[in-house]
Amino acid sequence: MDFTHVFISRPRKESEELARMLAPLGLEAVIQPAFNYFPLDARLSQQKEFEALDNARSDSLVVFTSPRSVLHGLSQLPQHVMFNARVGAIGPATARALGDAGIRVTVMPKTGYTSEALLETLYEEKHDRLAEASRAFIIAAPGGRKKLLDGLVRQGWKTSLIKVYKPEPADLDKGALAALKDASGVLSIWTSANAMKGLSQRLPPATWFQLCQGDWLVISERLRRLARAYGPARIHLCGGPGNTDLLNAVRGLL
């Protein structure tokens, strides 16, 4: 396919890494993060939840929902909990971040890297302890992972959301977006439903229309379903959420 530009909406650090990886392919990267992320002092704002976390047992579950939740949350959590409780990761990138910090991950989705996949894995375990209302703690952003929280409650877990960071809309980079004016073909990469929704509302209408005239690359079936509402020319599915997965998918489209 004839792409000259690739539009990347990941957080800036991940976007810049991906842009460097794509450069040898001859594509000009246009980086426009949807959000910036800032830490929250969870212990200060959620004293009750932290009291429960301090008392986590070996049958408790602490779930990290992204590498950002590891970055902003791990240093805030009681160290003994990380070694006493079971630790879950939503996907391989999150598991790697925990492993790099010396934390052993004992629960991961058997397939995929979504809330649904993790819930399915936990359901298949069918531990007797669920009947005893074991505790689960989701490390995430405010309002995040509602599907995971609701699913754990339905499975019998007493569940708390520990909010350790917050997203804020990133400023539009007018200089970067101006490069799209010379694009004869644009491939847009989407790794987040929130990024898709946020930028659809904040980008200049002409820029958004141009993106929707091109191809989109998404990282899950769920995102592919959501993307259809925006009407891009073609939607392609990537085999994973990491930058290496995205690089391989882009290579396959050229």
N, C-alpha and C positions, 0 to 999 in steps of 0.2 A: 504494500500500500504506500501511497505517496504522502508521507508526512514530512514537513519541514520543521515543525515546532511541537514541543510537548509541554502541556500545562500541568503543573504539579501543585497540589493544594495541601500537602503534608506539612507538619510543623517544620520550621525553617531548617533545623539541623538535619532532619531526615531528607528534606527536599534537596538541600545542597549536596548531600551525599549521593542521592539518586541522580542528580544532574551531572555530577562528575562521572558516574558510571555510564551514563547515556551518551556523554560527549563523543567517545570514539565512533558512535553510530552516525555521527553527522547531524544530530538533532539539536536545535537550539531550545534550551530549557527556559520556560517562563515560570518563575516561582512566585506564587501568591498564597502564602499560608492563610487558612481560614481563621485560625485561632492562635493566640499565645496562651501559655499556661503558667499559672502562678501558684506557689504553695499556700496551703491553709494550715493553721495550727489546730489540728484536730483535737488534741488533748484539751486545749483551752475551751473550744466551742462544743465539745461533746463529752463532758465529764462522765455522764452516766454510762455511755457506751464504752468509755475507756475503763471504767470500773469493771464492767463485764469482761472486757478484753484481758485485763490484768489477771482475772480468775479463769482464763481459758484452760481447758483440760486437754488431755491427749485425744479425746474424741471431738474436740472443737475443730472448726475449719476456718482458715484465713485465706481468702481468695484475692489475689492480685489481678486486676483486670486489664493492665497494659504496662508497658515499660515505664510510662510516666507515673503510674501508681507506685511502682517500685522506687523510682527516683525520689518522689516527694513523700512517700509513706513509710518506707522501711526504717529510716532513721528515727521516726516518731514512735514506732511501735515498741512495746516492751520486749527486750531482747529474749527473755526467757520464753515468751510466747512463741517466738519463731522456732524454737527448738522443742517445745512441748506439744504444740498443736500441729495438726496436719496443714500443709501449705499447698494451695492450689494456684495454678496459673491458667489464664484464659487461652494462651497459645504459646508457640515456641519462642517468640521474641521475649515475652514476659518471663518465661522459664529461664532463658539465657541470662537475663538481667538479674534474676534471683540467684542463679548459680554463680555468676560472677561475684556476687556479694557473699558467697559462702552459705547460702540457704538451700536446703534440699527440698525440691518440689516432689510431693507425693501424689498429687491429683492433677491430671491434665485430661483434656478431651481425647478420646480414642481416635476420633477423626475430626477435622475441622478446627476452628479457632474462634467459635462464637459462644454466646451464652447458652444457646440451645444445645450445642454439642457438649458443653460441660455439664449441663443439667441431665442430659441423656446418660453420660458416663456415671454420674452420681446415682441416678435412678437404678442403673443396672447393678450397682454395688449392693443395694438392698441391705444395708447394715442394720442390725437390730437396734443400734443406738438411736436411730431416728425416732423410734417409739418413745425415747426418753427426752425428746425435744433438745437435742444437742445444739450447741451454738454455732452459728456461722457469721463471719464478719467479711463484708465485701469492701475492699480498699479501692476507692474510685473518686470521681468528681461529684459534686452536688447534682442530683437528678439523673445520674448515670446508672446504667445497668439495671433499670427497673424490671426488665424481663427476667434477669437473673435473680433479683431479689424476690419477685413474686413467685418464681418457679421453686426457689428453695423453701419458701414458706409453705407452698403446696405440698412439698415433699416431707414436711414435718420439722424443718429446722427453725429454731428461734434466730432470726436473722437481723443483723444491724448493718447499716451502710456507714462506713467510716470515711468521711470526706477529707481528703488530704491535698487536693489541688482544685483549682477552678479555671475554666476556660474564659477568655475574653476575646472578642473579635479583633483580629489583627488589622492594622491599618492597610488600606489598599496601596500597593506599590505601583504608582502611575507610570513610572519609568519602565518597570518590567512589563506591565500590561501593554505599553505602547509598542512593544516588539511584535505583538500579535497582528498589528496592522499590515506587516509584510509577509504574513504567513499564508502560504497557498494550501496548506493542509495541517490541521491541528489534532493531536491526540491528547485527550484529557485523562488524567489519572486520578481516580477517586478511591480513597481508602476509608472514608467515613461518611455516614449518612448526614451527620451534623454539618460537616464541611460542605457537602453537596447543597443542603438546604440553605445554609448561611450565605454562601457565595451566590446562589441563585437570586437572593434578595438584595445583595450588596454590590455586586459587580455592575458596572455601567450596562444598560440594556443592550447596547450594540455588541459589547464584549461577550455577554452571556449568550446572545443570539449566535455569535460566531462559534462559540464553543459547542453549542447544540447542533450546529451544522456539521460538526466533525465527528470523529470516532471517540468513544469513551472506553476506558479500561477500568474494570472494577475488580474487587478482591473476594466477592462472595455472591452467592445466589440472591441473598437478601438485597444487597446493593444493586444487583442487576434488575430486580423487580422494581425497586424504587427509581432507578434511572430511567426506566421506560416512560415514566410520567413526564419527563422533560423532553422526550422525543429526539434524542441524538440520532445521527445517521446510522450508526452501528454501535453495538455494545459488545465488548469482548470480556471474557472472564479469565482472570489470572489464577494461577495455581496456588497462590499463597499470599500472605500480607507483607512479606519482607521486601526490602529493596532488591535483593538478588532475584526473588520471584518476579518482581516487576520488570527488571532488566531482561530476564529470559522471555517474558511474555512480549515485551516490545520487540525484541529480536525476531520473535516468531511472526510478528505482524509486518515486518519490513520486507 
